[in-house]
Amino acid sequence: MSIISSNIKFLRKKKGLTQQQFADTIGIKRSLVGAYEEDRADPKYDLLKKIALFFEISVDDFINEAINDKWLAASAKKTASGLRILSISVDREDNENIEMVPLKASAGYLNGYADPEYVSKLPKFYLPMFKQGTYRAFEIKGDSMLPLQSGTVIVGEYVENWGDIKPNDTYVILSQTEGVVYKRIGNRFKENKKLKLISDNPTYEPYEINGEDILEVWKAKAYISTNLPEPMPKPTMESLTSMVADMQRSINKLQQSNN
């Protein structure tokens, strides 16, 4: 396989694109993408420039460098357009793994998150329902996000564009000051501004971190826990009476507001 073909395949997968999605973006047929990646054909120079521009890599590097995770890690972590380089690993069938960051590895992850060798040594698994996107799992600690218990594993989807962060949703945030935390977001992200982090447990006060300290953002998509839910308690006469009283008060307020 030539350098060009391997680079196209590697960078396309790094972007999380199928051959069809990449072909649609570049404006060519999917069959051509397959031919380029299988080294059955080479893109013409004008198309090569377009592909290199799309991946924000110089044509010279695209032609001469075997681009991989280590090469990207050695390059700038953030390009002019805000693309953040993420280290991943894949299984034998070329599916992206879900690497897990257990509690004992949280401190090390702060230093090794951009190191492909470190990431490759993390525990990993695969969930077939998460076929699109890049995911990572983080074990949380403490009671700040009750009812999720300490030891719960949060599966998060990588957020490349932090402008997509939505208030009131929950995320795993990796920052230079706080390390790995799982919190609810209190405001939209703006470059070089503070991000408000809120605990679901109201006994913990919200706090802010500087945007420049944030290293990675993962949107919570699922959780894994060994703490199974307790059965719902049977209603008592006292609880039913209280519920009826609450409903009556709500009806009275609604009637008063309509008068």
LUMTOR-519252 format. One record per residue: x, y, z of N, C-alpha, C in turn; residue in one letter. Coordinates in pm, whole numbers, padded with zeros to 5 digits, always signed. Example, Ala and Ser with C-alpha at 12.3 -4.5 7.8 and 13.67 -1.06 7.14 Angstrom:
BEGIN
+01319-00569+00780+01230-00450+00780+01320-00330+00780A;+01285-00225+00708+01367-00106+00714+01290+00003+00787S;
***
This chain:
BEGIN
+00085-00120+00000+00000+00000+00000+00088+00125+00000M;+00059+00220-00088+00139+00340-00097+00110+00434+00019S;+00198+00533+00036+00178+00632+00143+00047+00707+00123I;+00018+00746-00001-00103+00823-00028-00228+00742+00006I;-00233+00617-00037-00352+00535-00011-00372+00512+00138S;-00263+00482+00209-00276+00458+00354-00314+00586+00427S;-00262+00700+00382-00296+00827+00446-00442+00863+00428N;-00494+00840+00308-00636+00869+00283-00723+00784+00374I;-00693+00655+00380-00774+00563+00461-00765+00599+00609K;-00643+00625+00657-00625+00657+00798-00698+00786+00837F;-00679+00891+00758-00737+01021+00792-00889+01021+00775L;-00940+00947+00678-01086+00937+00664-01147+00874+00789R;-01086+00766+00837-01137+00701+00956-01117+00788+01079K;-01010+00865+01080-00985+00956+01192-01095+01059+01202K;-01149+01098+01089-01261+01194+01084-01395+01127+01116K;-01394+00994+01121-01519+00921+01149-01612+00915+01030G;-01557+00917+00908-01638+00919+00786-01637+00783+00717L;-01750+00744+00661-01754+00627+00574-01697+00668+00438T;-01670+00569+00354-01621+00602+00219-01723+00687+00144Q;-01851+00657+00161-01955+00734+00093-01961+00877+00143Q;-01955+00895+00275-01958+01029+00332-01838+01111+00286Q;-01721+01049+00283-01601+01119+00238-01613+01155+00090F;-01663+01061+00010-01680+01087-00133-01776+01204-00156A;-01887+01206-00081-01984+01315-00095-01922+01449-00057D;-01839+01449+00047-01776+01573+00094-01677+01627-00008T;-01598+01536-00068-01495+01577-00164-01555+01601-00302I;-01668+01536-00331-01732+01553-00461-01687+01453-00565G;-01664+01327-00521-01624+01222-00614-01710+01098-00588I;-01694+00995-00671-01769+00872-00654-01707+00788-00542K;-01791+00711-00473-01741+00626-00365-01643+00523-00418R;-01667+00473-00540-01579+00373-00598-01436+00426-00613S;-01423+00557-00638-01290+00616-00649-01218+00615-00515L;-01293+00642-00407-01233+00638-00274-01178+00499-00247V;-01256+00396-00281-01211+00259-00263-01086+00230-00344G;-01083+00280-00466-00967+00258-00553-00842+00325-00496A;-00859+00446-00443-00744+00518-00385-00693+00446-00260Y;-00786+00404-00173-00745+00341-00048-00685+00202-00069E;-00727+00134-00176-00674+00001-00206-00555+00008-00299E;-00509+00129-00327-00389+00152-00410-00406+00100-00552D;-00531+00106-00603-00556+00067-00741-00551+00188-00834R;-00546+00306-00775-00538+00429-00854-00485+00540-00764A;-00430+00644-00826-00382+00761-00751-00464+00883-00790D;-00501+00965-00693-00576+01087-00727-00489+01184-00806P;-00551+01256-00901-00477+01358-00975-00438+01470-00880K;-00341+01549-00923-00281+01648-00832-00385+01747-00778Y;-00474+01795-00864-00575+01892-00818-00665+01831-00710D;-00703+01704-00730-00785+01636-00630-00704+01609-00504L;-00579+01576-00521-00492+01552-00406-00480+01678-00319L;-00469+01793-00384-00463+01920-00309-00594+01941-00232K;-00705+01906-00294-00836+01922-00229-00848+01830-00107K;-00800+01708-00122-00805+01611-00011-00715+01657+00103I;-00592+01699+00069-00499+01746+00172-00555+01867+00245A;-00618+01959+00171-00678+02077+00232-00790+02037+00327L;-00870+01937+00287-00980+01890+00371-00928+01838+00505F;-00815+01766+00500-00758+01710+00622-00661+01806+00691F;-00647+01926+00634-00562+02031+00692-00418+01984+00709E;-00368+01919+00606-00230+01870+00601-00169+01915+00469I;-00044+01955+00469+00020+02002+00347+00031+01888+00245S;+00029+01923+00116+00043+01823+00011+00176+01749+00025V;+00280+01823+00060+00412+01763+00077+00409+01654+00184D;+00348+01683+00300+00338+01582+00405+00250+01467+00362D;+00142+01497+00291+00048+01394+00248+00114+01295+00154F;+00206+01342+00072+00273+01256-00026+00391+01180+00036I;+00460+01244+00128+00588+01190+00174+00588+01130+00315N;+00488+01164+00397+00487+01118+00536+00384+01009+00558E;+00422+00904+00630+00327+00800+00670+00252+00851+00793A;+00134+00906+00769+00060+00974+00876-00010+00870+00964I;+00015+00878+01094-00049+00791+01191-00068+00868+01321N;-00110+00799+01426-00138+00867+01553-00014+00936+01608D;+00100+00868+01601+00222+00928+01654+00262+01053+01576K;+00243+01047+01444+00275+01164+01360+00184+01281+01397W;+00057+01252+01417-00037+01357+01453-00007+01413+01592L;+00028+01323+01686+00058+01368+01821+00179+01459+01823A;+00273+01434+01732+00393+01518+01726+00364+01651+01660A;+00256+01658+01583+00217+01783+01519+00140+01869+01619S;+00096+01983+01576+00018+02071+01663-00109+02001+01707A;-00142+02014+01836-00262+01949+01888-00389+02018+01839K;-00372+02139+01794-00489+02214+01751-00453+02295+01628K;-00526+02277+01520-00498+02350+01398-00569+02483+01399T;-00547+02562+01294-00606+02696+01288-00757+02691+01291A;-00817+02584+01241-00964+02576+01237-01021+02515+01364S;-00937+02476+01459-00987+02422+01584-00998+02271+01588G;-00946+02199+01486-00949+02054+01487-00858+02001+01597L;-00910+01916+01683-00831+01860+01792-00795+01717+01758R;-00670+01684+01774-00622+01551+01739-00652+01455+01853I;-00715+01341+01820-00755+01244+01921-00691+01110+01893L;-00631+01050+01995-00572+00917+01981-00679+00812+02002S;-00684+00714+01913-00783+00606+01923-00713+00472+01899I;-00786+00363+01920-00736+00230+01885-00849+00155+01816S;-00814+00055+01735-00914-00022+01662-00891-00170+01686V;-00998-00250+01664-00985-00395+01681-00941-00459+01548D;-00940-00589+01543-00890-00660+01424-00979-00639+01303R;-01105-00602+01326-01197-00577+01215-01206-00429+01182E;-01112-00353+01235-01100-00210+01206-01214-00128+01269D;-01281-00183+01370-01381-00107+01445-01311-00029+01556N;-01352+00095+01577-01294+00172+01685-01330+00111+01820E;-01231+00093+01906-01256+00046+02042-01315+00159+02127N;-01381+00119+02235-01416+00213+02340-01313+00193+02450I;-01219+00284+02462-01119+00272+02568-01182+00315+02700E;-01146+00246+02807-01200+00278+02938-01092+00340+03027M;-01129+00447+03094-01038+00513+03188-01088+00484+03330V;-01035+00381+03396-01079+00350+03532-01029+00455+03630P;-01084+00454+03751-01047+00554+03851-00896+00558+03873L;-00833+00442+03881-00690+00440+03910-00605+00497+03797K;-00666+00511+03679-00593+00565+03564-00627+00710+03534A;-00718+00770+03613-00764+00906+03585-00650+01007+03587S;-00563+00997+03687-00451+01091+03698-00356+01076+03580A;-00328+00952+03542-00239+00928+03430-00298+00972+03298G;-00432+00966+03287-00498+01006+03163-00476+01154+03133Y;-00467+01235+03237-00445+01378+03219-00315+01403+03145L;-00216+01319+03167-00086+01336+03102-00075+01255+02972N;-00151+01146+02963-00134+01056+02848-00245+01058+02747G;-00346+01145+02763-00463+01143+02676-00427+01160+02527Y;-00319+01232+02497-00280+01257+02357-00170+01162+02310A;-00132+01067+02393-00024+00974+02360-00084+00843+02308D;-00070+00812+02179-00129+00691+02123-00086+00564+02197P;+00039+00560+02241+00089+00442+02312+00017+00424+02446E;-00005+00535+02518-00076+00529+02645-00221+00484+02623Y;-00287+00545+02525-00427+00513+02498-00442+00367+02458V;-00346+00315+02382-00355+00176+02335-00348+00076+02450S;-00294+00116+02565-00279+00026+02680-00399+00031+02774K;-00494+00123+02749-00612+00130+02834-00702+00009+02810L;-00780-00034+02911-00878-00141+02886-00973-00096+02776P;-01021-00188+02696-01106-00150+02583-01215-00253+02560K;-01326-00207+02501-01436-00296+02467-01510-00237+02348F;-01612-00305+02302-01687-00261+02184-01835-00279+02209Y;-01915-00178+02174-02061-00184+02187-02121-00164+02048L;-02191-00264+01995-02240-00255+01857-02341-00143+01833P;-02408-00093+01939-02505+00014+01916-02438+00149+01890M;-02308+00158+01916-02234+00281+01892-02141+00261+01771F;-02198+00268+01652-02122+00244+01530-02066+00372+01471K;-02135+00483+01490-02090+00611+01436-02033+00696+01549Q;-01921+00762+01524-01862+00847+01627-01749+00776+01700G;-01688+00849+01790-01578+00797+01872-01618+00804+02018T;-01599+00695+02091-01648+00686+02228-01536+00647+02325Y;-01552+00690+02448-01459+00653+02554-01539+00640+02683R;-01495+00553+02772-01568+00527+02896-01485+00575+03015A;-01551+00639+03111-01483+00695+03227-01556+00650+03354F;-01480+00597+03449-01536+00559+03579-01537+00682+03669E;-01654+00714+03724-01666+00835+03806-01660+00799+03954I;-01627+00899+04036-01619+00877+04179-01694+00986+04254K;-01728+00957+04380-01797+01056+04462-01948+01053+04443G;-02017+01141+04514-02164+01145+04510-02218+01275+04452D;-02136+01346+04375-02179+01476+04323-02281+01463+04211S;-02292+01343+04151-02386+01326+04040-02494+01223+04072M;-02532+01215+04200-02643+01127+04237-02766+01161+04152L;-02846+01057+04114-02847+00920+04167-02742+00825+04108P;-02658+00869+04014-02551+00782+03967-02448+00764+04079L;-02419+00640+04112-02333+00609+04225-02185+00617+04186Q;-02101+00635+04287-01956+00631+04266-01919+00494+04210S;-01835+00491+04108-01799+00366+04043-01876+00342+03914G;-01978+00425+03886-02052+00414+03760-01959+00450+03644T;-01975+00380+03534-01895+00406+03414-01979+00484+03314V;-01933+00602+03276-02002+00685+03178-01940+00663+03041I;-02022+00629+02943-01975+00617+02805-02004+00748+02734V;-01898+00815+02688-01914+00946+02625-01872+00946+02480G;-01940+01030+02400-01904+01047+02258-01817+01171+02245E;-01708+01159+02172-01612+01268+02157-01676+01389+02090Y;-01657+01505+02151-01708+01631+02096-01590+01707+02036V;-01586+01715+01905-01476+01783+01838-01498+01934+01839E;-01622+01976+01810-01655+02119+01807-01722+02156+01939N;-01650+02228+02024-01704+02262+02155-01820+02360+02147W;-01840+02419+02031-01957+02503+02013-02086+02423+02013G;-02073+02288+02000-02190+02200+02002-02232+02162+02144D;-02156+02205+02244-02191+02175+02383-02326+02239+02417I;-02417+02159+02472-02552+02208+02501-02573+02222+02651K;-02621+02337+02696-02651+02355+02838-02755+02253+02885P;-02742+02210+03009-02831+02114+03077-02799+01968+03042N;-02717+01944+02938-02675+01807+02911-02552+01774+02995D;-02524+01645+03010-02410+01604+03093-02293+01562+03004T;-02171+01593+03053-02049+01567+02977-01938+01522+03071Y;-01844+01448+03016-01718+01423+03084-01619+01527+03031V;-01562+01604+03123-01470+01711+03087-01330+01676+03138I;-01231+01683+03051-01092+01668+03091-01028+01807+03087L;-00980+01854+03201-00918+01987+03206-00788+01980+03285S;-00703+02078+03260-00575+02083+03328-00591+02106+03478Q;-00697+02175+03518-00717+02209+03659-00795+02104+03737T;-00892+02039+03674-00981+01947+03745-00959+01801+03712E;-00881+01773+03608-00865+01635+03565-00993+01587+03497G;-01037+01464+03528-01157+01406+03468-01276+01428+03562V;-01379+01498+03512-01500+01518+03591-01622+01494+03503V;-01729+01449+03566-01857+01428+03498-01957+01527+03556Y;-02005+01622+03474-02091+01728+03524-02198+01765+03421K;-02297+01838+03470-02397+01900+03383-02347+02039+03345R;-02369+02079+03220-02319+02207+03172-02422+02318+03195I;-02373+02434+03243-02464+02543+03276-02470+02655+03174G;-02384+02652+03071-02385+02759+02973-02322+02711+02843N;-02343+02785+02735-02282+02752+02607-02134+02786+02609R;-02056+02708+02536-01912+02731+02533-01879+02845+02437F;-01794+02935+02484-01739+03040+02400-01589+03041+02418K;-01518+03052+02306-01372+03043+02307-01311+03136+02411E;-01221+03081+02493-01149+03156+02596-01239+03211+02706N;-01362+03159+02717-01452+03199+02825-01464+03084+02925K;-01532+03109+03034-01548+03007+03137-01666+02915+03106K;-01653+02790+03148-01760+02692+03133-01811+02657+03272L;-01942+02669+03290-02004+02643+03421-02037+02496+03435K;-01990+02433+03543-02014+02292+03569-02105+02277+03690L;-02208+02195+03674-02311+02181+03778-02323+02034+03819I;-02329+02009+03949-02351+01875+04001-02501+01849+04012S;-02543+01726+03986-02685+01691+04004-02721+01682+04151D;-02622+01661+04236-02645+01662+04381-02642+01807+04428N;-02755+01862+04472-02762+02005+04504-02675+02048+04622P;-02620+01954+04696-02532+01993+04808-02397+02044+04758T;-02369+02021+04630-02244+02069+04571-02270+02197+04491Y;-02192+02299+04516-02208+02426+04447-02152+02419+04305E;-02218+02486+04209-02162+02493+04073-02029+02569+04075P;-01945+02543+03977-01819+02617+03967-01783+02633+03820Y;-01684+02714+03791-01645+02743+03654-01500+02705+03629E;-01472+02666+03503-01334+02641+03461-01308+02723+03336I;-01185+02762+03317-01148+02841+03200-01147+02755+03075N;-01198+02812+02967-01201+02740+02840-01063+02698+02795G;-00963+02778+02822-00826+02746+02780-00767+02629+02856E;-00830+02590+02968-00781+02476+03046-00842+02344+03001D;-00945+02350+02918-01015+02229+02875-00933+02155+02770I;-00921+02024+02786-00843+01942+02694-00931+01853+02607L;-01032+01791+02666-01124+01705+02592-01265+01720+02647E;-01365+01698+02560-01505+01700+02600-01572+01576+02542V;-01646+01503+02626-01717+01382+02584-01863+01392+02629W;-01957+01387+02537-02098+01395+02570-02148+01259+02621K;-02208+01259+02739-02257+01134+02798-02367+01072+02712A;-02349+00946+02677-02447+00876+02593-02508+00755+02662K;-02437+00698+02760-02487+00581+02832-02407+00564+02960A;-02456+00478+03049-02379+00448+03169-02391+00300+03203Y;-02289+00250+03271-02284+00111+03315-02265+00112+03466I;-02351+00040+03536-02344+00041+03682-02376-00096+03739S;-02308-00130+03848-02339-00255+03918-02445-00233+04025T;-02487-00106+04044-02591-00074+04141-02727-00078+04071N;-02798-00190+04088-02927-00205+04023-03033-00122+04095L;-03134-00071+04022-03235+00014+04085-03319-00062+04187P;-03359+00008+04293-03446-00050+04395-03590-00052+04344E;-03672-00148+04392-03813-00151+04349-03887-00027+04401P;-03987+00016+04326-04067+00131+04368-04145+00096+04494M;-04147+00185+04593-04222+00156+04715-04373+00158+04689P;-04447+00072+04761-04592+00071+04746-04651+00199+04805K;-04748+00258+04734-04808+00382+04785-04886+00356+04915P;-04873+00449+05008-04949+00442+05133-05063+00542+05128T;-05155+00530+05221-05267+00623+05226-05216+00766+05247M;-05110+00780+05328-05053+00912+05355-04993+00974+05228E;-04919+00891+05150-04857+00943+05029-04961+00978+04924S;-05069+00896+04915-05176+00924+04820-05248+01053+04856L;-05272+01074+04986-05337+01197+05031-05253+01319+04998T;-05121+01306+05016-05030+01416+04984-05029+01446+04835S;-05034+01342+04753-05036+01361+04608-05163+01433+04564M;-05276+01393+04621-05403+01458+04586-05401+01604+04628V;-05345+01632+04746-05337+01771+04795-05249+01856+04703A;-05138+01799+04658-05049+01871+04566-05119+01900+04434D;-05194+01802+04385-05267+01821+04260-05372+01930+04275M;-05439+01932+04390-05543+02032+04414-05483+02172+04419Q;-05366+02185+04484-05299+02315+04490-05259+02362+04351R;-05212+02269+04267-05173+02304+04131-05293+02350+04050S;-05406+02282+04068-05529+02320+03996-05576+02458+04040I;-05568+02483+04171-05612+02614+04223-05525+02726+04167N;-05394+02704+04159-05303+02806+04104-05332+02831+03958K;-05362+02724+03884-05392+02737+03742-05522+02815+03722L;-05622+02787+03804-05748+02859+03793-05731+03007+03827Q;-05651+03036+03929-05628+03175+03967-05555+03253+03857Q;-05461+03187+03790-05386+03256+03684-05473+03282+03563S;-05579+03202+03544-05669+03220+03429-05778+03322+03454N;-05796+03358+03582-05901+03455+03616-05853+03599+03599N;
***
